Amino acid sequence: MPEDKERGAILIAACIIAAIRLRGEEIKPSPKVKHAIYESVQLATMVLRELKGHGPFSTS
């Protein structure tokens, strides 16, 4: 169950990040949109890891 919550949190965060990055752009299948989605998921995952203290920038 905790893993489902983490995936849900990543999904919501990635959607918000992608929406901000793509604001004003025409939303249609394109390499630019796919790349923005990919990067948004990566960033949301990195933020979650940092919050859990397991990221590349953690000191523990």
N, C-alpha and C positions, 0 to 999 in steps of 0.2 A: 504493500500500500504506500509506504513512503516514496518508493521509486515512481509510482504513478503521480504523486503530487509533484515530484521534481520535474518529471516530463511535462506536466501541465504548466508548471511555472516557466520552464524553458519555452514552451509553445507560446504562452502569453507574452513573455518578454521579447521573443523573436518577432512576433507579429507587430508589437509596438515599435521596435527598432526598425523593422522593414518599412512600416507605414511612414515613419519619420524620414527615412532615407529616400523613399520613393514619392514623397508628397509632390504633387504637381506633375508627376510623370504619367503618361498614358500607361494604364495597366493592361498589358497584353503579353502573351508568352514571348519572351525574348531572352537572350543571354544576359542582358543587363539586369532584368528582373530576377532571373534565377541566381545570378551572382549576389545580388543584394539579399536575397533570402538566405543563401548559404552563409554569407558573412554575418547576417543577423543571428542565425542559430549558433554560429561559432562564438560570437560575442556574448550571447545570453548564457551559453554553457560556461564560458570563462568566468563570467560574473558569479554564477552559482558556485563554481568551484572555489572562487576567492572567498565568498561568504561562508563556505563550509571549512575554509582553511586548508584546502588541498591544491591550491593553484600554484602556478609558477612563481608568483610574487609573495607567497606566504612565507613567514619567517619561522613557522613551527616545524 
